[in-house]
Amino acid sequence: MRRSSPTARLAGVLFILASATAIAGGSLLLPIQQPDYLSTGGRHAQLATGALLEFALAVSVIAIAAVLWPVLRRDGEHLAMLYVTTRTLEGVLIAAGATGALVMTSLAEGHAPTAAGDAVLGGRDWAYRMGTLVVFGASAVVLNALLLRGRQVPSWLAWWGLIGGGLLLVRGVIEVYGVELPVAAQAVLAAPIGIEEMVFAGWLIVKGLAPAESRGA
């Protein structure tokens, strides 16, 4: 029975860490979305924790690309570099969004004008949305195209990730153009890649990626 390599196991753990920090961080930062946040303020510790979790998310997604780079490049160096680039950009955008959340706490403490808060919150939302929807969706498409090309995982898993990443990318592009999708539609477009990433993480931890010498079998 094929056993996972340390590199694959580390990548799997990082995928799980990224998902956990995304969910927890986003939940803790919900108060800054309230219209009266600047006037009411408070919850500094909660918001700081949420921002730190988003910084951890940013580090995790960049680390995933760095860990997988030596393996992915064997099946297409240009595509592998594109994957590293998109995940790095995703991490930078998420970190920018987390910084925006921290700035919001400072504005609330200083009772800043609502216009200033709206501008910062808008910047945070755009950075986070571009990072976690558009760029992440694109990176998932690239990653699974590489996995499919190299037959490093079962084709059903790679196709699942490819389609799921494409659906998330479609949602991101729609939202960039100012169309606010119903919550149900948002979930339908985001759920496939979210679930697939956890299945993929489990596969990496338990099975790993197929070694080069076994792919022709």
C-alpha positions as CSV (number, residue, x, y, z in Angstrom):
1,M,0.0,0.0,0.0
2,R,1.3,3.4,-1.0
3,R,2.2,5.6,2.0
4,S,2.2,9.4,2.0
5,S,5.5,11.3,2.0
6,P,6.3,14.0,4.6
7,T,5.9,16.7,2.0
8,A,2.4,15.5,1.1
9,R,1.4,15.2,4.7
10,L,2.7,18.7,5.5
11,A,0.7,20.1,2.5
12,G,-2.4,18.3,3.7
13,V,-2.1,19.7,7.2
14,L,-1.6,23.2,5.7
15,F,-4.8,22.9,3.6
16,I,-6.7,22.0,6.8
17,L,-5.1,24.9,8.7
18,A,-6.0,27.3,5.9
19,S,-9.6,26.2,5.9
20,A,-9.9,26.4,9.7
21,T,-8.3,29.8,10.0
22,A,-10.5,31.1,7.2
23,I,-13.7,30.1,8.9
24,A,-12.6,31.1,12.4
25,G,-11.1,34.4,11.4
26,G,-14.0,35.4,9.2
27,S,-16.5,34.6,12.0
28,L,-14.6,36.6,14.6
29,L,-14.4,39.7,12.2
30,L,-18.1,39.8,11.5
31,P,-18.7,42.8,13.9
32,I,-16.8,45.2,11.7
33,Q,-19.5,44.7,9.1
34,Q,-22.2,46.2,11.3
35,P,-23.2,49.8,10.2
36,D,-22.8,51.2,13.7
37,Y,-19.4,49.6,14.4
38,L,-17.5,52.8,14.4
39,S,-19.8,54.4,16.9
40,T,-20.1,51.4,19.2
41,G,-16.6,50.0,18.9
42,G,-15.5,47.4,21.4
43,R,-14.6,43.7,21.0
44,H,-10.9,44.7,20.3
45,A,-9.6,41.3,21.5
46,Q,-12.0,39.4,19.4
47,L,-11.2,41.4,16.3
48,A,-7.5,41.2,16.9
49,T,-7.7,37.5,17.2
50,G,-9.7,37.3,13.9
51,A,-7.2,39.4,12.1
52,L,-4.3,37.2,13.4
53,L,-6.1,34.1,12.2
54,E,-6.4,35.7,8.8
55,F,-2.7,36.5,8.8
56,A,-2.2,32.8,9.6
57,L,-4.4,31.9,6.7
58,A,-2.3,34.1,4.4
59,V,0.9,32.4,5.6
60,S,-0.7,29.0,5.1
61,V,-1.7,29.5,1.5
62,I,1.7,30.7,0.6
63,A,3.3,27.8,2.4
64,I,1.1,25.3,0.5
65,A,2.5,26.6,-2.8
66,A,6.1,26.5,-1.5
67,V,5.7,22.9,-0.2
68,L,4.0,21.6,-3.4
69,W,6.3,23.5,-5.9
70,P,9.1,20.8,-6.1
71,V,6.5,18.1,-6.8
72,L,4.3,20.1,-9.2
73,R,7.1,21.5,-11.3
74,R,7.9,18.0,-12.7
75,D,4.5,18.1,-14.6
76,G,4.8,21.6,-15.9
77,E,7.2,24.2,-14.6
78,H,5.3,27.2,-16.1
79,L,1.9,26.0,-14.7
80,A,3.6,25.3,-11.3
81,M,5.1,28.7,-11.2
82,L,1.6,30.2,-12.1
83,Y,0.2,28.2,-9.1
84,V,2.9,29.6,-6.8
85,T,2.3,33.1,-8.1
86,T,-1.5,33.0,-7.6
87,R,-1.3,31.5,-4.1
88,T,1.3,34.1,-3.1
89,L,-1.0,36.9,-4.5
90,E,-3.9,35.3,-2.6
91,G,-1.9,35.4,0.6
92,V,-0.9,39.1,0.1
93,L,-4.5,40.1,-0.6
94,I,-5.8,38.2,2.5
95,A,-3.1,39.9,4.6
96,A,-4.2,43.3,3.2
97,G,-7.7,42.4,4.2
98,A,-6.6,41.5,7.7
99,T,-4.7,44.7,8.0
100,G,-7.9,46.6,7.1
101,A,-9.7,44.9,9.9
102,L,-7.1,46.1,12.4
103,V,-7.3,49.6,11.0
104,M,-11.1,49.5,11.6
105,T,-10.5,48.8,15.3
106,S,-8.2,51.9,15.5
107,L,-10.8,54.0,13.7
108,A,-13.5,52.9,16.2
109,E,-11.3,53.7,19.1
110,G,-10.7,57.2,17.7
111,H,-14.3,57.7,16.8
112,A,-13.4,58.4,13.1
113,P,-15.9,59.7,10.6
114,T,-18.2,57.1,9.0
115,A,-16.8,57.9,5.6
116,A,-13.3,56.9,6.7
117,G,-14.6,53.6,8.1
118,D,-16.6,52.9,4.9
119,A,-13.4,53.5,2.8
120,V,-11.3,51.1,4.9
121,L,-14.0,48.5,5.1
122,G,-14.5,48.7,1.4
123,G,-10.8,48.2,0.8
124,R,-10.8,45.2,3.1
125,D,-13.8,43.6,1.5
126,W,-12.3,44.0,-2.0
127,A,-8.9,42.6,-1.0
128,Y,-10.4,39.7,0.8
129,R,-13.0,39.0,-1.9
130,M,-10.4,39.1,-4.7
131,G,-8.0,36.9,-2.7
132,T,-10.5,34.2,-1.5
133,L,-12.7,34.1,-4.6
134,V,-11.1,35.2,-7.8
135,V,-7.4,34.4,-7.1
136,F,-8.1,31.3,-5.0
137,G,-10.5,30.0,-7.7
138,A,-7.9,30.5,-10.3
139,S,-5.2,28.8,-8.3
140,A,-7.5,25.8,-7.7
141,V,-8.0,25.5,-11.4
142,V,-4.2,25.6,-12.1
143,L,-3.4,23.1,-9.3
144,N,-5.9,20.6,-10.4
145,A,-5.0,20.9,-14.0
146,L,-1.4,20.0,-13.0
147,L,-2.7,17.1,-10.8
148,L,-4.7,15.8,-13.8
149,R,-1.9,16.2,-16.2
150,G,0.6,14.4,-13.9
151,R,-1.9,11.8,-12.7
152,Q,-0.7,12.4,-9.1
153,V,-4.2,11.8,-7.7
154,P,-7.3,10.0,-9.0
155,S,-8.8,11.7,-12.0
156,W,-12.2,12.1,-10.2
157,L,-10.5,14.1,-7.4
158,A,-8.6,16.3,-9.9
159,W,-11.8,16.9,-12.0
160,W,-13.7,17.7,-8.8
161,G,-11.2,20.4,-7.9
162,L,-11.0,21.7,-11.4
163,I,-14.7,22.2,-11.7
164,G,-15.0,23.5,-8.1
165,G,-12.3,26.0,-8.6
166,G,-13.9,27.1,-11.8
167,L,-17.3,27.6,-10.1
168,L,-15.7,29.7,-7.4
169,L,-13.9,31.8,-10.0
170,V,-17.2,32.4,-11.8
171,R,-18.7,33.6,-8.5
172,G,-15.8,35.9,-7.9
173,V,-16.0,37.5,-11.3
174,I,-19.7,38.0,-11.0
175,E,-19.3,39.7,-7.7
176,V,-16.4,41.9,-9.1
177,Y,-19.0,43.3,-11.5
178,G,-21.2,44.3,-8.6
179,V,-23.8,41.6,-8.8
180,E,-24.8,40.4,-5.3
181,L,-25.8,36.8,-5.6
182,P,-28.4,35.2,-3.3
183,V,-26.9,33.4,-0.3
184,A,-28.0,30.0,-1.7
185,A,-26.2,30.7,-5.0
186,Q,-23.0,31.8,-3.2
187,A,-23.1,28.5,-1.3
188,V,-23.7,26.4,-4.4
189,L,-20.7,28.0,-6.1
190,A,-18.4,27.8,-3.1
191,A,-19.2,24.5,-1.5
192,P,-17.7,22.1,-4.2
193,I,-14.2,23.4,-3.9
194,G,-14.4,23.8,-0.1
195,I,-15.4,20.2,0.3
196,E,-12.9,19.0,-2.3
197,E,-10.0,20.7,-0.6
198,M,-10.7,18.8,2.6
199,V,-11.0,15.5,0.7
200,F,-7.7,16.4,-1.1
201,A,-6.1,17.2,2.2
202,G,-7.1,13.9,3.6
203,W,-5.8,12.2,0.5
204,L,-2.5,13.9,0.8
205,I,-2.1,12.9,4.5
206,V,-3.1,9.3,4.0
207,K,-2.1,8.4,0.4
208,G,0.1,11.3,-0.8
209,L,0.9,12.0,-4.4
210,A,1.7,9.3,-6.9
211,P,5.4,8.9,-7.4
212,A,6.7,9.6,-11.0
213,E,7.6,6.0,-11.6
214,S,4.1,4.7,-10.9
215,R,2.1,7.1,-13.1
216,G,2.4,5.2,-16.3
217,A,1.0,2.1,-14.6
